[in-house]
Amino acid sequence: MPRPRRFFPSHPGMRLPAFALFLLLCSVSARAFTWNRNEAHVDWRTTETEHFRFHYAAEIEPAAGYIAAIAESVAEEKMKRYGIRLPNKVEFIVREGIMSNGWANSFQNTMTVWISDWDFAIRSTHNWLKDVVTHDFAHRVSIQSGSKLPTPLQGFVLG
């Protein structure tokens, strides 16, 4: 019966370089998959505020301005609550699409919000954009506050 193939080399001197190469390949492939695709056909605009750099398509500029006002209105309160200052402006992507969601990525210092408001009875009727911006910025600040390592190393785990 043939022996099963091993993923890592059996020679002890080759295990660490092989594992390092494996981690590098995982990192590269993880960066290739993202919800923030480069859409070259979109006329992207960028606007800066005190705590954020907003990226949005030209046709949704009014919505991006509204979201910028919301984000700046909650930024100071959240950073004060957690007792920190973020090291850099948060890269904030405002998108339009069929999704009704938002997310924060501490490792890349980004936030994304889709402006589609699925306002129907089962989800309630409220200021959805204010809720999602506040919620996701709170994630961004709380993760930074709880981190024992600088931002580029926050996801590094040994064990």
C-alpha positions as CSV (number, residue, x, y, z in Angstrom):
1,M,0.0,0.0,0.0
2,P,1.5,3.4,-1.0
3,R,2.3,5.9,1.8
4,P,0.2,9.0,1.8
5,R,2.0,12.2,0.6
6,R,3.0,14.7,3.2
7,F,2.2,18.3,2.8
8,F,5.4,19.5,4.5
9,P,8.8,18.1,3.8
10,S,10.0,15.4,6.2
11,H,13.5,16.9,6.5
12,P,13.5,19.0,9.7
13,G,15.6,21.8,8.1
14,M,13.0,22.3,5.4
15,R,9.9,22.5,7.6
16,L,10.2,26.1,8.7
17,P,10.9,27.5,5.1
18,A,8.0,25.4,3.8
19,F,5.7,26.6,6.5
20,A,6.8,30.2,5.9
21,L,6.0,29.8,2.1
22,F,2.6,28.3,3.0
23,L,1.8,31.4,5.2
24,L,2.9,33.7,2.5
25,L,0.7,32.0,-0.1
26,C,-2.3,32.1,2.2
27,S,-1.7,35.8,2.8
28,V,-1.5,36.6,-0.9
29,S,-4.6,34.5,-1.7
30,A,-6.6,36.1,1.1
31,R,-5.8,39.6,-0.2
32,A,-6.9,38.6,-3.7
33,F,-10.4,38.0,-2.4
34,T,-12.1,41.1,-1.2
35,W,-15.5,42.8,-1.3
36,N,-13.8,46.0,-2.2
37,R,-13.0,45.2,-5.8
38,N,-11.3,47.8,-8.0
39,E,-14.0,48.8,-10.3
40,A,-12.2,50.7,-13.0
41,H,-15.4,51.8,-14.8
42,V,-16.5,53.7,-11.7
43,D,-15.7,57.4,-11.4
44,W,-14.3,57.2,-7.9
45,R,-14.1,60.3,-5.7
46,T,-12.4,60.8,-2.4
47,T,-13.2,63.3,0.4
48,E,-11.4,63.7,3.7
49,T,-12.8,64.7,7.1
50,E,-11.0,64.9,10.4
51,H,-11.1,61.2,11.1
52,F,-12.0,59.6,7.8
53,R,-11.1,59.4,4.1
54,F,-14.3,58.6,2.1
55,H,-14.2,56.8,-1.2
56,Y,-17.4,56.7,-3.3
57,A,-18.7,56.7,-6.8
58,A,-19.5,60.2,-8.1
59,E,-23.2,59.4,-8.6
60,I,-23.7,58.7,-4.8
61,E,-21.9,61.8,-3.6
62,P,-25.0,63.1,-1.7
63,A,-25.2,59.8,0.2
64,A,-21.5,59.8,0.9
65,G,-21.8,63.4,2.3
66,Y,-24.6,62.2,4.6
67,I,-22.6,59.2,5.8
68,A,-19.5,61.5,6.4
69,A,-21.6,63.7,8.7
70,I,-22.9,60.7,10.6
71,A,-19.4,59.2,10.9
72,E,-17.9,62.4,12.2
73,S,-20.8,62.9,14.6
74,V,-20.0,59.6,16.4
75,A,-16.2,59.4,16.1
76,E,-15.2,61.5,19.0
77,E,-17.7,59.9,21.4
78,K,-16.6,56.4,20.5
79,M,-12.9,57.2,20.8
80,K,-13.5,58.9,24.1
81,R,-15.5,55.9,25.4
82,Y,-12.6,53.6,24.6
83,G,-9.9,56.1,25.7
84,I,-7.9,55.9,22.4
85,R,-7.1,57.9,19.3
86,L,-6.8,56.0,16.0
87,P,-3.3,56.2,14.5
88,N,-4.6,57.1,11.0
89,K,-7.7,58.2,9.2
90,V,-10.1,55.4,8.6
91,E,-10.4,54.5,4.9
92,F,-14.2,54.5,4.4
93,I,-15.8,53.0,1.3
94,V,-19.3,54.0,0.5
95,R,-21.0,51.6,-2.0
96,E,-24.3,51.1,-3.7
97,G,-25.6,47.7,-4.5
98,I,-28.1,45.0,-3.6
99,M,-26.6,44.5,-0.2
100,S,-27.7,46.3,2.9
101,N,-24.8,46.0,5.2
102,G,-21.6,47.4,6.6
103,W,-18.3,46.1,8.0
104,A,-15.1,47.2,9.6
105,N,-11.7,45.7,9.0
106,S,-9.2,46.6,11.8
107,F,-6.2,45.1,10.0
108,Q,-6.6,47.3,6.9
109,N,-8.1,50.3,8.8
110,T,-11.2,50.3,6.6
111,M,-14.9,50.5,6.9
112,T,-17.5,49.8,4.1
113,V,-21.1,50.6,4.0
114,W,-23.7,49.8,1.3
115,I,-26.3,52.5,1.1
116,S,-29.2,50.3,0.2
117,D,-31.7,50.6,3.0
118,W,-33.9,47.5,3.2
119,D,-36.5,49.4,5.2
120,F,-39.4,47.0,5.7
121,A,-41.4,45.9,8.7
122,I,-39.4,42.9,9.8
123,R,-36.2,44.9,10.0
124,S,-37.9,47.9,11.7
125,T,-38.1,51.5,10.6
126,H,-35.3,53.6,11.9
127,N,-32.2,55.6,10.7
128,W,-30.4,52.5,9.4
129,L,-27.3,54.3,8.1
130,K,-26.7,56.0,11.4
131,D,-27.0,52.6,13.2
132,V,-24.7,50.7,10.8
133,V,-22.0,53.5,10.8
134,T,-22.1,53.8,14.6
135,H,-22.0,50.0,15.0
136,D,-19.1,49.4,12.6
137,F,-17.0,52.3,13.9
138,A,-17.5,51.0,17.4
139,H,-16.0,47.7,16.1
140,R,-13.1,49.5,14.6
141,V,-12.3,51.4,17.8
142,S,-12.9,48.5,20.2
143,I,-10.6,46.2,18.3
144,Q,-7.9,48.8,18.3
145,S,-8.5,49.5,22.0
146,G,-8.2,45.8,22.9
147,S,-5.2,45.1,20.8
148,K,-1.9,44.4,22.5
149,L,0.0,44.6,19.2
150,P,0.4,47.3,16.5
151,T,-2.3,47.1,13.7
152,P,-0.2,45.1,11.2
153,L,0.4,42.4,13.7
154,Q,-3.1,42.1,15.3
155,G,-4.0,39.0,13.4
156,F,-0.8,37.2,14.1
157,V,-1.4,34.1,16.3
158,L,1.1,31.6,17.7
159,G,-0.1,28.4,19.2
